[in-house]
Amino acid sequence: MKRTWTKSLAFALALLMAVSMTAANPMPAQAAAKKMTVKVASQKKKAAISGKTLNILAKTSVKLAVKSPVTKAGKKTVVKDVTAKAKYKTSNKKVVSVSGKGVVTAKKNGTSTLTVKYGGKALKLKVRVNMNHKHNWKAHKKTVTVRKEVIHCNCGAILPEDEKKDCDICKRNNYTCADYGYCCCKRYAHIDQHLLNGEKTNFWYAYEYQKVKYVDHYTCGCGMTKAGEPKPKDD
């Protein structure tokens, strides 16, 4: 009986020590492992977050995405998007402004500190605005089908179209064809060659549908765009 009581006492002491050690060194909760985060949600090519610094191009706007661990009564901690509920503040409104929805607008070259608050937590980002970006424009081409007026020669060739600017022939001979709205020197150069060869020449017009490529717009690696060429229309 004494041996049984001794074993019970030893087990109780061991259990009490285990509980005490757990209280002194608690296991990290799920919420403790998760922190509030801020990322660029839109126009990522115009801005990027590196560590605690937000780099953004001047005269551009980007939308942030704020996520934070949220714990509900009797439920596990989950990470939720709290962008619409967070509070935003900028230390230098002349350089950077921020809306209540998390839209950051870079106004001019400089730095500012952006503070994001939610649920008693705060996160600060240093915002660096750069105006000295050299754009590397790349053409974005599209293909459309248009009705074009084509000039055929009786030799089987398709004669060059009229141009909106003076061609090399104009420049060599000091002509100013384009001043009249078009230049047809290349077309008549083809006809003149037939005449010089003693050949009869004849040409006629016909409408045909053709696929035409044009530059729809230009894009830069930073995400900015600019207008391209007008969309070709039927003749």
C-alpha positions in Angstrom: 0.0 0.0 0.0 2.9 2.3 0.9 4.6 1.5 -2.4 1.4 2.4 -4.4 1.0 5.7 -2.5 4.7 6.5 -3.3 4.2 5.8 -7.0 1.1 8.0 -7.1 3.0 10.8 -5.3 5.9 10.5 -7.8 3.5 10.6 -10.8 1.7 13.7 -9.4 5.0 15.5 -8.8 6.2 14.7 -12.4 2.9 15.9 -13.8 3.1 19.1 -11.8 6.7 19.8 -13.0 5.6 19.2 -16.7 2.8 21.7 -16.3 5.1 24.2 -14.7 7.6 23.9 -17.5 4.9 24.4 -20.1 3.7 27.5 -18.3 7.2 28.9 -18.1 8.0 28.1 -21.8 4.7 28.2 -23.7 4.5 26.8 -27.2 4.4 29.6 -29.8 0.8 30.2 -30.8 -0.2 30.2 -34.5 -0.9 33.9 -34.3 2.6 34.6 -33.0 4.1 33.1 -36.1 2.1 35.3 -38.4 2.5 39.0 -38.8 0.8 41.7 -40.7 2.1 41.9 -44.3 1.9 44.6 -47.0 2.3 43.8 -50.7 1.7 45.5 -54.0 -1.6 44.2 -55.4 -1.8 46.1 -58.7 0.6 47.6 -61.2 3.5 45.6 -59.8 5.8 46.8 -62.6 5.5 50.3 -61.3 6.3 49.5 -57.7 8.1 46.8 -55.6 8.6 46.2 -51.9 12.1 45.2 -50.9 12.3 44.5 -47.2 10.7 47.5 -45.5 11.1 49.8 -48.5 8.5 50.5 -51.2 10.1 51.7 -54.5 7.7 53.4 -56.8 7.9 55.4 -60.0 6.9 59.1 -59.9 3.4 60.1 -61.2 2.1 56.5 -60.8 -0.4 54.9 -58.5 -0.5 51.4 -57.1 -2.9 49.5 -54.8 -1.6 47.8 -51.7 -2.8 44.4 -50.3 -2.7 44.2 -46.5 -3.1 40.9 -44.7 -3.2 40.2 -41.0 -3.8 37.3 -38.6 -7.4 37.4 -37.3 -8.6 35.2 -34.4 -12.3 34.6 -33.7 -13.7 33.3 -30.4 -13.3 29.5 -30.3 -11.7 29.4 -33.7 -8.2 29.1 -35.1 -6.2 32.1 -36.2 -6.5 32.8 -39.9 -4.9 35.3 -42.2 -7.4 37.6 -43.8 -7.2 40.5 -46.3 -7.8 43.6 -44.3 -6.9 46.2 -46.9 -10.3 47.9 -46.7 -10.3 48.0 -42.9 -6.7 49.1 -42.3 -5.7 52.7 -41.6 -3.1 54.5 -43.7 -0.9 57.5 -43.1 2.0 59.1 -45.0 4.6 61.4 -43.4 5.1 63.5 -46.5 2.0 64.2 -48.6 3.9 66.3 -51.1 5.8 63.2 -52.1 3.3 60.4 -51.5 -0.4 60.3 -50.8 -2.4 57.3 -49.7 -6.2 56.8 -49.8 -8.4 55.0 -47.3 -8.5 52.0 -49.7 -4.7 51.6 -49.8 -4.0 53.3 -53.1 -0.6 54.9 -53.0 0.1 57.8 -55.4 3.7 59.0 -56.0 3.7 62.7 -56.8 7.4 63.6 -57.1 10.9 62.5 -56.4 11.7 62.0 -52.7 11.0 59.8 -49.7 8.2 59.4 -47.2 7.2 56.9 -44.5 4.0 55.0 -44.9 2.3 53.7 -41.8 -0.3 50.9 -42.0 -2.4 50.1 -38.9 -4.9 47.4 -38.1 -6.1 45.6 -35.0 -3.5 47.2 -32.7 -0.7 46.3 -35.1 1.4 48.8 -37.1 3.7 48.4 -40.0 6.0 51.1 -41.4 7.4 51.2 -44.9 9.9 53.7 -46.3 8.6 54.9 -49.7 11.2 55.9 -52.2 10.0 57.7 -55.3 12.2 57.7 -58.4 11.8 60.2 -61.3 15.0 59.2 -63.0 13.7 56.2 -64.9 14.6 55.8 -68.5 11.8 54.0 -70.4 12.6 51.1 -72.6 9.6 51.2 -75.0 8.6 48.1 -76.8 6.1 48.1 -79.6 2.9 46.0 -79.1 1.6 45.1 -82.6 -1.9 44.1 -83.7 -3.2 42.8 -87.0 -6.4 44.0 -88.6 -8.1 43.3 -91.9 -8.9 46.4 -93.9 -10.0 47.2 -97.5 -7.2 48.8 -99.4 -6.9 50.3 -102.8 -4.3 48.4 -104.7 -2.6 49.6 -108.0 -1.8 46.8 -110.4 0.6 47.1 -113.4 0.1 45.1 -116.6 3.5 43.5 -115.9 2.0 41.8 -112.9 3.6 44.0 -110.3 1.7 45.9 -107.5 2.8 49.5 -107.6 3.9 51.3 -104.5 1.3 53.2 -102.5 1.2 57.0 -102.2 3.3 58.2 -99.3 2.5 61.0 -96.8 6.0 62.3 -96.9 8.5 63.0 -99.6 10.5 60.0 -100.7 14.2 59.7 -101.7 13.4 60.6 -105.3 11.8 63.9 -104.1 14.8 64.7 -102.0 17.3 64.0 -104.8 15.3 66.2 -107.3 14.2 68.8 -104.8 10.5 67.9 -105.3 7.9 68.7 -102.7 5.2 66.2 -103.6 4.0 65.7 -100.0 3.1 69.3 -99.8 0.1 68.4 -101.9 -0.9 65.7 -99.4 0.8 62.7 -101.0 3.9 61.5 -102.8 3.6 59.2 -105.8 7.2 59.3 -107.1 7.9 55.6 -106.5 4.8 54.6 -108.4 5.7 56.7 -111.5 9.3 55.6 -111.3 8.1 52.1 -112.0 6.0 53.3 -115.0 8.9 55.5 -116.3 11.1 52.4 -116.3 8.7 50.6 -118.6 8.7 53.7 -120.9 12.5 53.8 -121.0 12.5 50.2 -122.0 10.2 50.9 -124.9 7.4 49.0 -123.3 3.7 49.9 -123.2 2.5 50.5 -119.7 -0.9 50.4 -118.2 -2.1 50.3 -114.6 -5.5 50.1 -112.8 -7.0 50.3 -109.4 -8.7 47.5 -107.4 -10.0 47.1 -103.9 -8.7 44.2 -101.9 -8.9 43.0 -98.3 -5.5 42.7 -96.7 -4.2 42.0 -93.2 -2.2 45.0 -91.9 0.0 45.2 -88.9 0.3 48.3 -86.8 1.7 49.4 -83.5 -1.3 49.4 -81.1 0.7 50.8 -78.1 4.1 50.9 -76.5 5.0 49.4 -73.1 7.9 49.8 -70.8 9.3 47.2 -68.3 8.2 49.5 -65.5 4.6 48.9 -66.5 3.9 52.3 -68.1 2.3 52.6 -71.6 1.9 55.2 -74.3 -0.2 55.5 -77.4 0.9 53.9 -80.6 -0.3 54.4 -84.2 -3.9 55.1 -85.3 -5.8 51.9 -86.2 -5.8 51.5 -90.0 -9.1 52.2 -91.7 -10.6 51.1 -95.0 -9.6 53.2 -98.0 
